[in-house]
């Protein structure tokens, strides 16, 4: 649990905490910083902290926003106004210190396993050849590599249901496109540098498109709007174009 | 119990206080750009602060009422009319069944808020009726109103809603309330006044010239600014050295610096996370003022510390709560 110490520069207005540092982000948010890198262990501690916050039901919170290496609390400043003259952010920081007197431990072992069927290449993954060329592999080896790995949902952001995944094999790291697309089709599985993710809806984007899933990643009308939640484990399974069409038809 | 949209205006959306509790799924808060004016509009018609209102942008809609209603407009100053009668802002007004409200154009400011006694009714999406145009989430599939849309009002109960009862019993004559609010503390679209800005986490990573420019130079709100963010033209800013940043949570008012060097102030529909350096944070007390600035308006920042900004924010919320209570007492 010593991953967070060295890479963080100290600035006057934050405080050193066991496991995280607290940075006010405006008048109604506090950001808890666990590190500065994309790192599975740091990310696991972010989610452990979010779980604890949900469990203890800290009052006066509007929202909890977990990211790769940080977590923001959106809070009600009037609720956290201190009777003793302390400011709301100081008051809430004190409460957090009490809740997390024992630093949150990240457990990378559990989490739901979600399988995502992907039709690789062709019109569903127009950049598969470019990714293969960059990796110096043939297309089948790229698909084998991409489906062999265990991924984990690090965070959702950018757009409702957009999942950023940890676990991409370094041989598949591919720079973003110099010329971002205005429309990336929903369900696209893409690589942007060292990151990989799934586009939940039609969005602009500069990532390299490997393939597409027929599953609906986000539907605000569903009981669980998002197929993927932070901390979930993910595996990709290659499917053919016919299976893609059949599943897409069934999902409509 | 409905209001027909005859002309939609430039960008008219249903908004409540915003969508909370789903940020972990990447769902943003949305809600009104100016968070103060809609609360006052609701108070004037006897609604609670979370009732749905219309956010009206620069060019207002034309609406036909099929039932008597009490409305109030706050925020930007629009030349609204019912027939040939002027509808003053910051004051409750009665509209009769069959009449048309033409919200006109903004004379000062950008965004006005139209509240109706009882509130507009819409199916909630993820517990909110806030329209997130960029994410296409909310009533009307997350889009702005179109001609021929029909808005429904919350049905009049057997005991009329507080606003309607109040409208009948307290000084609301045939057309308008006899008293109105002073908009001055709550609405300010003056582009010459600086906007207060807290240093962001990566302010120190700006080069010296850029640090000085952020708090000294005059920017201009770019034409492509919208509910997601305001892009600022003018002084290009630069980092002293490249920064590797992983995506982090963002807030309404966060000032990001993309590689091109033109800062972006994130507004109501901002994404929940982002990976550009965060060089500043607009003070919450000045966000309603920024929301009333137009594309092309000049913009200067002046520095404020977090502690002072939060103290002033609490004070504003306290004063606003007192005023809302006073209005409720007056309508009771």
Boltz contact constraints between the chains, C-beta under 6 A:
constraints:
  - contact:
      token1: [A, 24]
      token2: [B, 306]
      max_distance: 6.0
  - contact:
      token1: [A, 25]
      token2: [B, 251]
      max_distance: 6.0
  - contact:
      token1: [A, 26]
      token2: [B, 251]
      max_distance: 6.0
  - contact:
      token1: [A, 26]
      token2: [B, 253]
      max_distance: 6.0
  - contact:
      token1: [A, 26]
      token2: [B, 281]
      max_distance: 6.0
  - contact:
      token1: [A, 27]
      token2: [B, 284]
      max_distance: 6.0
  - contact:
      token1: [A, 27]
      token2: [B, 309]
      max_distance: 6.0
  - contact:
      token1: [A, 27]
      token2: [B, 310]
      max_distance: 6.0
  - contact:
      token1: [A, 27]
      token2: [B, 313]
      max_distance: 6.0
  - contact:
      token1: [A, 29]
      token2: [B, 251]
      max_distance: 6.0
  - contact:
      token1: [A, 38]
      token2: [B, 246]
      max_distance: 6.0
  - contact:
      token1: [A, 62]
      token2: [B, 20]
      max_distance: 6.0
  - contact:
      token1: [A, 63]
      token2: [B, 20]
      max_distance: 6.0
  - contact:
      token1: [A, 63]
      token2: [B, 21]
      max_distance: 6.0
  - contact:
      token1: [A, 63]
      token2: [B, 23]
      max_distance: 6.0
  - contact:
      token1: [A, 65]
      token2: [B, 23]
      max_distance: 6.0
  - contact:
      token1: [A, 65]
      token2: [B, 249]
      max_distance: 6.0
  - contact:
      token1: [A, 65]
      token2: [B, 272]
      max_distance: 6.0
  - contact:
      token1: [A, 66]
      token2: [B, 24]
      max_distance: 6.0
  - contact:
      token1: [A, 67]
      token2: [B, 247]
      max_distance: 6.0
  - contact:
      token1: [A, 67]
      token2: [B, 248]
      max_distance: 6.0
  - contact:
      token1: [A, 67]
      token2: [B, 249]
      max_distance: 6.0
  - contact:
      token1: [A, 67]
      token2: [B, 273]
      max_distance: 6.0
  - contact:
      token1: [A, 68]
      token2: [B, 246]
      max_distance: 6.0
  - contact:
      token1: [A, 68]
      token2: [B, 247]
      max_distance: 6.0
  - contact:
      token1: [A, 69]
      token2: [B, 246]
      max_distance: 6.0
  - contact:
      token1: [A, 70]
      token2: [B, 248]
      max_distance: 6.0
  - contact:
      token1: [A, 72]
      token2: [B, 249]
      max_distance: 6.0
  - contact:
      token1: [A, 78]
      token2: [B, 317]
      max_distance: 6.0
  - contact:
      token1: [A, 81]
      token2: [B, 314]
      max_distance: 6.0
  - contact:
      token1: [A, 87]
      token2: [B, 307]
      max_distance: 6.0
  - contact:
      token1: [A, 87]
      token2: [B, 310]
      max_distance: 6.0
  - contact:
      token1: [A, 156]
      token2: [B, 25]
      max_distance: 6.0
  - contact:
      token1: [A, 156]
      token2: [B, 26]
      max_distance: 6.0
  - contact:
      token1: [A, 157]
      token2: [B, 26]
      max_distance: 6.0
  - contact:
      token1: [A, 157]
      token2: [B, 247]
      max_distance: 6.0
  - contact:
      token1: [A, 157]
      token2: [B, 272]
      max_distance: 6.0
  - contact:
      token1: [A, 157]
      token2: [B, 273]
      max_distance: 6.0
  - contact:
      token1: [A, 158]
      token2: [B, 271]
      max_distance: 6.0
  - contact:
      token1: [A, 159]
      token2: [B, 26]
      max_distance: 6.0
  - contact:
      token1: [A, 160]
      token2: [B, 26]
      max_distance: 6.0
  - contact:
      token1: [A, 160]
      token2: [B, 27]
      max_distance: 6.0
  - contact:
      token1: [A, 160]
      token2: [B, 135]
      max_distance: 6.0
  - contact:
      token1: [A, 161]
      token2: [B, 26]
      max_distance: 6.0
  - contact:
      token1: [A, 162]
      token2: [B, 26]
      max_distance: 6.0
  - contact:
      token1: [A, 220]
      token2: [B, 125]
      max_distance: 6.0
  - contact:
      token1: [A, 220]
      token2: [B, 126]
      max_distance: 6.0
  - contact:
      token1: [A, 220]
      token2: [B, 137]
      max_distance: 6.0
  - contact:
      token1: [A, 226]
      token2: [B, 25]
      max_distance: 6.0
  - contact:
      token1: [A, 230]
      token2: [B, 24]
      max_distance: 6.0
